[in-house]
Amino acid sequence: MLNYLPPDNKTPADPAITVHSLEQGRVVFYSSTANGDWAKSFPAKPAYLELMSELVGGSVKMGDGWMNLAVDQPLEIPQTVRVTSAPVFTDPTGTPVVVDPQLREGRTIYQTVPLKKPGLYKLSLGDQQVPIAVNVRRRKKPM
């Protein structure tokens, strides 16, 4: 049983919201009491809608999200993408980048090493060519 309100104000309460990664996605767990003891007024507040929007928006990936990377991330071609021949991947200067096939759970996954150069890469999948954007990582603002 989850404990949302610690009786002694010393013991931390159980989290009502947790987020963790699972394969290429994220799992958001939100819980509340069945009665109004813990969440009487929260759903009626504007912050509730903002919180739900951010939880969903930050956890759902768009279908082409794999094509937009940051420096130091590898390219991983999703299994939902049709690959009609061995993928050919080139960096912004036209230099080939190795795409290794790997067997994971009985399925072939194509993946590169972490990409070090920002810019617009090109990926040929046999019958189609797609752009892959590698962006400079955003710096955290100093406090």
N, C-alpha and C positions, 0 to 999 in steps of 0.2 A: 504494500500500500504506500502510495506517495504521500509525503508529508510536506505540504505547502507552507504551513505556518508553524514554525518551531515554537514549542510551548515555553522554552526557557530563554529564548532570544540569544542563546549561545550556540546551539546546534544549527548548522546551516540547513536551510530548507532544501527540499529536493527541487531540481530544475523543472520548470514547467515547459521549457522549450530547449530542445537540443538539436544540433545540426552536425551531421558527419558525412564524410565522403564514402561512396560505395561504387566501385569500379569507375565509370566515367560520369557518374551523377552524384547527387547529394540527397540525403534523407533528412527531412525535417519532421521532428516529433513535437507536437504541441498537445499539452494536456491541461485539464482544469478540473476543478471539483464538479461533481454532478449537481450539487446545489449551489447557491449563491454565496457560500462562505468565503470563497477566495476571489471569485471573479464577478462579484455583483455588478460593479459599475464599469469595469474595464472595457467590455465590448461596446459600450455606449460612448466612449471617449474617442476623439479624433486620432489619438496615438495608436489605437487598436487597428484601425484601418491602415495606417501607415506601416505598422509593424507587419501585418499580414502581407501587404504589398511588397515590402522589402524581403521578407522571407521567401515568398514565391519568386519574385524577380531575381533574387540572388541565387536561387537554386535551380531554376529551369534554364536549360541551354537551348538555344535556337539550333535548328538543323544544320546551319553552316558555321556554328561556333568553332568547330575543329579547324576551320580555315583561317582563323584569326588568333595568332599566337603571340607570346612575348619572348624576348631574347632569353635563352637558356631553357626553353621548353622544347621537347622533341615533337616532331610531326607524327601523329598516329592516325592512319586512315581508318575511319570507322567501318565496321563490317557492313553497314547499310549502303556504303558507296560501291557502285559497280566498277570493278577493275577487270578490264578485258585482256590486259597483258601486263607484264611486269612494270610497275610504276617507275617513271623516270622523273627525277626531281632535280631542279637546278636553282642555284642561289641567284641573287640580283645581278651578279656579273656573268652568269651563264655557266658557272662551274658546277659540274654534277655533284650531288650529295647522295651518299649511299642510303638506300631504303632497304632495310633488312626484313625479310619475312621471318616471323616468329610463330611458333605453334603455341597457342594458349587455349587450354581446355578443349583441345581437338579442333580448334579453328585457326586459320592463318591470319595473323595481324601484321600489317606493314608499319614499320616504325623507323625513325631516324635517330641519330644521336641528338642531344640538345643543340639547338641552332644558336650560333654565336653572333651572326650579323643581322642587324635589322634591315628591312627592305621587303620588296615584293618578289617572292619566289614563284616558280612555275612548276606545276605538277601535271605530268601526262599520265593518264590512266588507260591509255590504249585508244579509245574512241573519243575521248574528250580531254581538254586541257583546262585546269582550274588554277586561279591565282591563290597563293597562300601569303598572307600578310604576317610579317614578324615585326612586332613593335618593340620599341625601347620600353623597359619597365618604368612605371611611374614612380617617382620618388615620394616618399611619405613627407608630408609637410611637417617642419619642426614645430614643436609645441611651444 
